[in-house]
Amino acid sequence: AISDRMVARLTRLVEDLLEVSRINSQRIELRYEEIELVGLLREILSRFQWEIERAGVQVRFDAPASIVGSWDPGKIEQIFVN
């Protein structure tokens, strides 16, 4: 489990570095989809529950019941995770 988490973190780091490269070269592409933002953020947050508990911190997420819009889910996840 520990090695899986380490690989996942390393993968995210590499992806972040590639994203910075794309931004610097102005080749960033957004893929908009109509999605429900609050649900997406809650799902992303739930994936980090183990790490949150392990760190002994509390995370409070207050949001309206729903926010529907045109978003790039991958970029939203990247922003939220960072």
Secondary structure as the mmCIF struct_conf table of DSSP 4:
data_model
#
loop_
_struct_conf.conf_type_id
_struct_conf.id
_struct_conf.beg_label_comp_id
_struct_conf.beg_label_asym_id
_struct_conf.beg_label_seq_id
_struct_conf.end_label_comp_id
_struct_conf.end_label_asym_id
_struct_conf.end_label_seq_id
HELX_RH_AL_P HELX_RH_AL_P1 ILE A 2 ASN A 24
TURN_TY1_P TURN_TY1_P1 SER A 25 GLN A 26
STRN STRN1 GLU A 33 GLU A 36
HELX_RH_AL_P HELX_RH_AL_P2 LEU A 37 ARG A 47
TURN_TY1_P TURN_TY1_P2 PHE A 48 PHE A 48
HELX_RH_AL_P HELX_RH_AL_P3 GLN A 49 ALA A 55
TURN_TY1_P TURN_TY1_P3 GLY A 56 GLY A 56
BEND BEND1 ALA A 65 ALA A 65
STRN STRN2 VAL A 68 TRP A 71
HELX_RH_AL_P HELX_RH_AL_P4 PRO A 73 VAL A 81
#
